[in-house]
Amino acid sequence: MEVNNYLKMQKMMMMSNNTNKKDDLYHVIHKVPSGDTPYVRAKHAQLVEKDPEGALVLFWEAINSGDRVDSALKDMAVVMKQLNRSEQAIQAVLSFRGLCSKQAQDSLDNVLIDLYKKCGKVEEQIELLKRKLRLIYQGEVFHGKPTKTARSHGKKFQVSVKQETSRLLGNLGWAYMQKPNYMMAEVVYRKAQMIDPDSNKANNLGLCLMKQGRYSDANLVLQDILQGRLPGSEDSKTRKRAQELLMDLESRNPPSPLDLLGLDDDFVNGLEQLMNERGPFRSKRLPIFEEITPFRDQLAC
């Protein structure tokens, strides 16, 4: 009798383990967390049921109940953007980010930048990008370390100070291109390329120079890509874009003078000092920012 009971218990434990393994596999495949909280149900509605409207209701419930508020707010903003409700998403992030942890603020800034770009809010995008650059300079993002952990599409990876600074400057350059403010965009792109060069930003710099009628300068930048002198030059899409820009360049006639009024003079001057001046490393900030001391007052504006 005892043997039979023991065998039954073993069988039940094996069945339970198999069920747990199936549940774990289910969560891995669908990339949803386990449990039965509002946030979990929201992710299930979003990723498994493909019901974005239902997911929004549950994300709101998660935020109001304090259930994984950091993730709920970010995920809700993403779903709103997918539903072409980016303006509402902006208001939601601005209204509820105070409920989120300090660690979530940087990623919420990234969400806002994407939403501003979607809505064509160029000034707001520029201001936020400049604020993020100031925070890096002040040491509040990397906390004196050379790298930080970032997350994209559920995967963690390490990003360096140089990479993040150059990425933000690249985004800032593109935002100035939308104004359009090509002289400012050029200054920002050149600084980005000094810090961490890549072919994608070089293409944008080439386009920026073409918009100013500086065809020989643009040709030199684009040739760096086609000659394989820059990281990312081997990417087929990047090379194709450089070739298309060169073809466009060759077909152009000298344009009429561009209206370059309205420049952000303080920021331009600050970047020029950043590019041209060097001084002793006088603080605990990372070495990449040793040149930024003359730039501090302008960024603080």
C-alpha positions in Angstrom: 0.0 0.0 0.0 2.8 2.4 0.9 4.6 1.6 -2.3 1.5 2.3 -4.3 1.0 5.7 -2.6 4.7 6.5 -3.2 4.3 5.7 -6.9 1.2 7.8 -7.1 3.0 10.8 -5.5 5.9 10.4 -7.9 3.6 10.3 -10.8 1.8 13.4 -9.7 5.1 15.3 -9.1 6.2 14.3 -12.6 2.9 15.6 -14.1 3.3 18.8 -12.2 6.8 19.3 -13.4 5.8 18.7 -17.0 3.0 21.2 -16.6 5.4 23.8 -15.2 7.8 23.2 -18.0 5.0 23.6 -20.6 4.0 26.9 -18.8 7.6 28.1 -18.8 7.9 27.2 -22.5 4.7 29.1 -23.3 5.9 32.2 -21.6 9.3 32.0 -23.4 7.7 31.6 -26.8 5.1 34.4 -26.4 7.5 36.6 -24.3 4.9 37.2 -21.7 5.5 37.2 -17.9 3.8 34.6 -15.7 1.1 35.3 -13.2 -2.4 36.8 -13.1 -1.8 40.5 -12.4 -3.2 43.4 -14.6 0.2 43.9 -16.2 0.5 40.2 -17.1 -3.0 40.1 -18.5 -2.1 43.3 -20.5 1.0 41.7 -22.0 -1.1 38.6 -22.9 -3.7 40.8 -24.6 -1.0 42.7 -26.4 1.3 39.8 -27.5 -0.9 36.7 -27.6 -4.5 37.8 -28.2 -3.3 40.7 -30.5 -5.9 42.9 -28.8 -4.3 46.4 -28.4 -7.4 48.1 -27.2 -7.9 45.5 -24.5 -4.2 45.8 -23.6 -4.6 49.5 -23.1 -7.4 49.0 -20.6 -5.3 46.6 -18.7 -2.2 48.7 -18.8 -4.2 51.6 -17.3 -5.4 49.2 -14.6 -1.8 48.1 -13.9 -0.6 51.7 -13.5 -3.5 52.6 -11.2 -2.9 49.6 -9.1 0.9 50.0 -8.9 1.6 46.8 -10.8 5.0 47.1 -12.6 4.3 50.8 -13.3 7.6 51.3 -15.1 7.0 48.7 -17.7 3.2 49.3 -17.9 3.7 53.0 -18.8 6.3 52.3 -21.4 4.4 49.4 -23.0 1.2 51.4 -23.0 2.9 54.3 -24.8 4.2 51.8 -27.4 0.7 50.4 -28.0 -0.8 53.9 -28.3 1.8 54.8 -30.9 0.9 51.7 -32.9 -2.8 52.8 -32.7 -1.8 56.3 -34.1 -2.5 57.8 -30.7 0.9 59.3 -30.2 -0.4 62.6 -28.8 -2.2 60.7 -26.1 0.9 58.6 -25.4 2.9 61.8 -24.9 0.4 63.1 -22.4 0.3 59.8 -20.6 4.1 59.6 -20.2 4.4 63.2 -19.0 1.5 62.7 -16.6 2.5 59.4 -15.0 6.3 59.3 -15.2 6.4 60.7 -11.7 5.1 57.3 -10.5 8.0 55.5 -12.1 11.4 54.7 -10.6 14.5 56.8 -11.2 16.0 53.9 -13.2 13.1 54.1 -15.7 13.4 57.8 -16.5 16.1 57.4 -19.1 14.1 54.8 -21.1 11.0 57.0 -20.7 12.9 59.8 -22.3 13.7 57.5 -25.2 10.0 56.7 -25.6 9.2 60.4 -25.6 11.8 61.2 -28.2 10.3 58.6 -30.5 6.8 59.9 -29.9 7.9 63.5 -30.5 9.5 62.4 -33.8 6.2 60.6 -34.7 4.2 63.7 -34.0 6.6 66.1 -35.7 7.3 67.9 -32.5 10.8 69.0 -33.5 11.4 71.6 -30.8 10.4 69.3 -28.0 12.6 66.6 -29.5 15.6 68.9 -29.7 15.1 70.2 -26.1 14.9 66.6 -24.7 18.0 65.4 -26.6 20.0 68.4 -25.4 18.9 67.6 -21.8 20.0 64.0 -22.2 23.4 65.2 -23.4 23.7 67.5 -20.4 22.9 64.6 -18.1 25.6 62.5 -19.6 28.1 65.3 -19.3 27.1 65.8 -15.6 27.8 62.1 -15.0 24.2 61.3 -14.0 23.6 58.6 -16.7 26.8 56.5 -16.5 27.6 57.3 -12.9 31.4 57.5 -13.7 31.4 54.1 -15.5 32.6 53.6 -19.1 29.5 51.6 -20.0 25.9 51.0 -18.9 23.4 48.3 -19.5 20.7 49.0 -22.1 17.7 47.0 -23.3 16.2 46.7 -26.7 13.5 44.3 -27.8 13.8 42.4 -24.6 17.6 41.9 -24.9 20.2 43.5 -22.7 23.5 44.8 -24.0 26.3 47.2 -23.0 26.6 50.7 -24.5 29.6 52.9 -24.0 29.6 56.7 -23.2 31.0 57.3 -26.7 28.3 55.3 -28.4 25.4 56.9 -26.4 26.8 60.4 -26.9 27.3 59.9 -30.6 23.8 58.3 -30.9 22.1 61.2 -29.2 24.1 63.8 -31.3 23.1 61.9 -34.4 19.4 62.1 -33.4 19.9 65.8 -32.6 21.4 66.4 -36.0 18.5 64.7 -37.7 16.0 66.8 -35.7 17.8 70.0 -36.8 17.5 68.7 -40.4 13.8 68.7 -40.0 13.5 72.4 -39.0 15.3 72.8 -41.5 18.5 74.2 -39.9 21.3 72.6 -41.9 24.2 74.6 -40.5 23.3 73.6 -37.0 22.8 70.0 -38.1 26.3 70.0 -39.7 28.0 71.1 -36.5 26.2 68.4 -34.5 26.9 65.6 -37.0 30.6 66.5 -37.2 30.9 66.3 -33.5 29.1 63.0 -33.5 31.5 61.6 -36.1 34.5 62.8 -34.0 33.3 60.8 -31.0 32.1 57.6 -32.6 32.0 57.7 -36.5 29.7 55.5 -38.5 28.4 55.4 -42.1 24.8 56.1 -41.4 25.6 59.5 -39.8 28.0 60.2 -42.6 25.2 59.8 -45.1 23.1 62.3 -43.1 26.1 64.7 -43.0 26.5 64.3 -46.7 22.9 65.2 -47.3 23.2 68.1 -44.9 26.1 69.5 -46.9 24.3 69.0 -50.1 21.3 71.1 -48.7 23.8 73.9 -48.1 25.1 73.7 -51.7 28.6 72.4 -50.6 28.8 69.7 -53.1 32.6 69.1 -53.0 32.5 68.7 -49.2 29.5 66.3 -49.5 31.4 64.3 -52.1 34.3 63.8 -49.8 32.1 62.6 -46.9 30.2 60.1 -49.2 33.4 58.8 -50.7 34.6 57.8 -47.2 31.6 55.4 -47.1 32.1 54.0 -50.6 35.8 53.6 -50.0 35.2 51.6 -46.8 36.9 54.1 -44.5 34.1 54.2 -41.9 32.5 51.6 -39.6 29.4 50.2 -41.2 30.6 50.9 -44.8 30.0 47.3 -45.7 26.3 47.5 -45.0 24.5 47.2 -48.4 21.7 49.6 -47.5 24.1 52.2 -46.3 26.3 51.9 -49.4 23.2 52.1 -51.6 22.1 55.3 -49.9 25.5 56.8 -50.4 25.5 55.9 -54.1 22.0 57.5 -54.5 23.1 60.7 -52.8 26.2 60.8 -55.0 24.0 60.4 -58.1 21.7 63.2 -56.8 24.7 65.3 -56.1 26.1 64.9 -59.7 22.7 65.9 -61.2 22.3 69.1 -59.2 23.0 72.7 -60.2 24.2 75.2 -57.6 21.2 76.2 -55.5 20.1 79.6 -54.5 21.4 80.9 -51.1 19.7 79.1 -48.2 17.9 80.9 -45.4 20.0 80.0 -42.4 18.5 82.4 -40.0 17.3 81.4 -36.6 20.4 79.4 -35.5 20.8 78.4 -31.9 23.9 80.5 -31.6 24.8 79.5 -28.0 24.6 75.8 -28.8 26.6 76.2 -32.1 29.3 78.1 -30.3 29.4 75.5 -27.6 29.8 72.6 -30.0 32.5 74.5 -31.9 34.4 75.0 -28.6 33.8 71.3 -27.9 35.4 70.4 -31.2 38.4 72.8 -31.1 39.5 73.3 -27.5 41.3 70.9 -25.2 42.2 71.3 -21.6 43.3 69.3 -18.5 40.9 66.7 -17.1 39.7 68.6 -14.0 37.0 66.4 -12.6 35.8 62.9 -11.9 33.8 62.9 -15.2 34.8 60.4 -17.8 37.7 61.4 -20.1 35.5 61.8 -23.1 34.1 64.9 -21.5 37.4 66.6 -20.7 36.8 68.9 -23.6 33.3 69.9 -22.6 34.2 72.3 -19.7 34.0 75.5 -22.0 30.7 74.1 -23.2 29.1 73.8 -19.8 27.5 77.2 -19.5 26.0 77.0 -22.9 24.4 73.6 -22.3 23.0 74.9 -19.0 21.0 77.5 -20.9 
